[in-house]
Amino acid sequence: MGEMQRQITQKALAARDYDIAQAKFEEANKIHATDSVLTGLRQVQIGRAARIAEAKKAEASQKQSETIKELVSAGNAAPYPMV
């Protein structure tokens, strides 16, 4: 992998542009499979998995927030018992 290609790939990884990073690593892997290329491909997989996990966590947090709002609203709408 040439220095220019390595810089482009590292920038793509840093920017979380995994499609470009994967394409560059696969291109380099066809020419010469090295540990750094295989490590880069693994970083792409890990980055994508982390992105999915973050999205699921955000979705779960949003659902929890909505549920809490609904329960508070239902509790506030319930009539108070007369004592």
N, C-alpha and C positions, 0 to 999 in steps of 0.2 A: 504494500500500500504506500503510495507516494505521500510526501509531506503535505501537498496541497489537498489531496483526497482525505488524508487523516484529519486535517483542520476542518474541512467541510463536514466530515462525519461527526467529529467531536462537537461542532457547533450545532448540528442537527440534534444530537443527543441532549445537549444542554438546553436547547429550545423545546425539547420534548416532541420533536418532529420525527417520530419513530419510522414512518414510511420511508423518508429519505435516508435516514441512518441505516435502516435494514437493507435498502437497495444498494447503498455504497458498500456495506460490509459484505453482502452477497457477491457483488461485482469483484471485490478484492479477494474473496474466498475462491472464486473461480480461477483467478490468476495464481494465487499462492495462499494456501491455508496456513495461517500462523496462529499462535496462541492469542495474540492481540485481536485478530479478526474474530476468532471464536468467542473471545471474551466480549467483544463489542456486540456480537449477535445475542449473546446471553444478556447483556445490559439492555438491549432492545426488548427482549422478552420480559425482563423484570420491570422495566419502565411501563410497558403496556399493562402488565398485571397490577402494578401500583395505581395506574390511572383508573382501571376498572374498580379496584378496591375503594379508591377515593370517591368515585361516583356513587358506588353502592352505599358508602358511609353517609354521603351528603343526602342521598335519597332517604335513607332510614332516619336521619336527623329531621328532615323536612316532614316526613310522615309522623314522627313522634311529636313535633311541634304542632302539627295540625290536629292530632288527637287530643293533645292537652288543651288547645283552644276550644275544641268541640266540647270537651268535658267541663271546662270552666263555664262556657256559655250555657250548657245544659243545667249546670248547678245554679247559675245565677237566674235562670228562667224558672226554676222550680219554685212553687209557692212555699212561703215560710209557714210552718205549722202554728196555729193559734194556740196559745197556752192560757 
